[in-house]
């Protein structure tokens, strides 16, 4: 086939891949929210087929030629199209680096390991996980090696690059070292201070699911979620899925504790607003995708941690919480609710961690996964290394591996190189929120009045509508004046937890 | 590419098409039940892309050769594989008959006409529908001509064959003539009888949606619906969708009238049980699909009309209805509820019609669509012809076209040749139910005790697990002793409405 305009042909093909991938995203959402239990094999077949079709479109024999020819004439492209072509090349390089038998082997190994993990975690039996986890590590190394060769990167950077294009160990090491030099001491200080101030009064339940749901919908709308283009549902593990025009967030409800589910909804709303704000003209092209997991996590944490746990927002939200559940009494005072939402205490479980200790959980995982992939830590020794690390970083040791090295799905699931993006996202969130406060006068007041429009406008202009036009550091630098750093995050923690 | 085993290669390809089509079925269900309004363009793009991919797989350049080679060596195939190959050829002949520009033109024309139809029906303005409907007819004729040439059939038979493989006008004409010779008179007789007996007491609402839903779920389970492999949700127009392993039925609730929604659920449950009972070993191949729309409709009508409107079932259901809504009084007596569920009265709206007058609605549409496609009736003259036909067949004339010739979506939607399958399905339902009663002792008693297992077992053996192993008439003959006829249906109506 001869193609007159190779770039136009690429856009056509990537639009088709996008449609297949978006279909898959809705089917994935359905699997976690609506699908009856007996349909999992049927659904797995559908999703695997769509995955293969999308992959085959990507690695079609003439793609390399189309990319090269389009690159030769890229001087004729505008900035967005040129960036789109760069993103096409990047996506193609990742996909074409892996022979199809390796792609299939990875799918099989992670499926088997995920199943084994559910059982092993339930039975607190790490040994039962070891065989399939070993296989996952072996295959992840092969994947990393193949991608490293194609991208000219180290093995770990090549894996990380899939989740955070341009993300590099060297950068992470520097940032994490800065954090580690202050966080453990800061954590102690905050805890002493909070202990001295006394415990918060507990909020008295139960909290009916329907009232929680109504409150969650109201708050998500307050932040800017457009329900003409999205839904809120229930799943075992909260997530944001669907597509930019059809964003689907989930939560889980606990009738004894509404506070977590609510903050979870606001967290996912942050992700959702990013997706919904991606550049409208590039919805179906790579440059229109979210930049990477660092900026994605920055948007959820900016909403949840920076904006919604602020005293200003709690002052807005507390009376609405009271009204939602028909409650009265001192536990529902703003000061007490704020105390609950800013409580700091090291625990075993990452997903339950406060924002001060969370990075320490991530550093542990980052350190361990690099050591495992690099051959410096045998999987058989992981539980011991985990417990030693917890002791050193957080001062506590889990009673068993189910709340230790087996708590997360990421390793069984093959998401090696993913963990650091959580903490890089937290740094970016603090940095972006500080910049927004500087450039939007009265931002805190607006948030205190439940008016998120000024914040959302700033995020739309500076982050969301940028899509993948540039790399994370460029987007951050243009938005905040500096590349990703730790200063804003440290200042945020000190201001929230140690001042006044 | 050289393929050693062409049949195995065909199975591989059809399995892939099946996965794409099943993915599309879930996305279609989502569109009608869950999707937020703002996502329709996004979803249309996903579904169109999956449709194109499936079509491209079907009409791949080497398919004709694969089919021919597999057919040359089909003596080596077992009966199911041989039938599967026959179904592959049939599906390929339909798909490859249409050039891709005609496929696209049909999609565009029916989308435009469907949109115009929603407005025109609302405004009771047939003239506003005429331009797009004319385009749909023009394109439907081209489709019919192309398929007629490929299949060696008349234009109408070629269109009908897509919904009911093997269905032919000549057969329909005979069956419909038999019905028409008795139905109008029978309708009069039944109405006189019912008028003499007096009206039923109305069931006093309101009926809360949640209680209706609970009752619907209970009744669907009673019939055999397996909710580990399916769901019941709400949509504007009730339908059965999803896949054989993940059957999704819908209904709509009216708090003033639960009776229709409930019978709607039982109707869709009949469709669902057919899908769920299709041969397990052939789930992802053409021979594992439902045989056609006649047997599909037979399964819904067998459950709704034959089984669930019987006095035996109403005796089982009436106390459960009472309990579901916490009601008492003579209106809830079995005899009165049965009276409600067997009321006969000609009306304008097909979907609300009783089983005696329903075939007359179908005959009118069948006659008109053949005349239009054959050039014997101009679209401009449709409203007049419709009203004349209503007068002749049902004795009533609609006040305007919104409850006349514009009431159904089928013509705007391009489903020409579909209507007759409703009535052929009603005939098949009566014939199958009569055969089941003959071969399963005590069937009526079981149904009266809410035990549908004996009926379901018979349907599984005689209809569901046959998939597309043979044509409709063969399956019916093997199950009932005769090909499709009107005798059982006429006997059923006489027994239910004119005896005792």
Interface residues (C-beta under 8 A of the other chain):
Chain A: X16 X19 X20 X22 X23 X24 X26 X27 X30 X34 X35 X36 X37 X38 X39 X41 X42 X43 X45 X46 X47 X48 X49 X50 X53 X226 X227 X228 X229 X230 X231 X243 X244 X245 X246 X283 X284
Chain B: X16 X19 X20 X22 X23 X24 X26 X27 X30 X34 X35 X36 X37 X38 X39 X41 X42 X43 X45 X46 X47 X48 X49 X50 X53 X226 X227 X228 X229 X230 X231 X243 X244 X245 X246 X283 X284
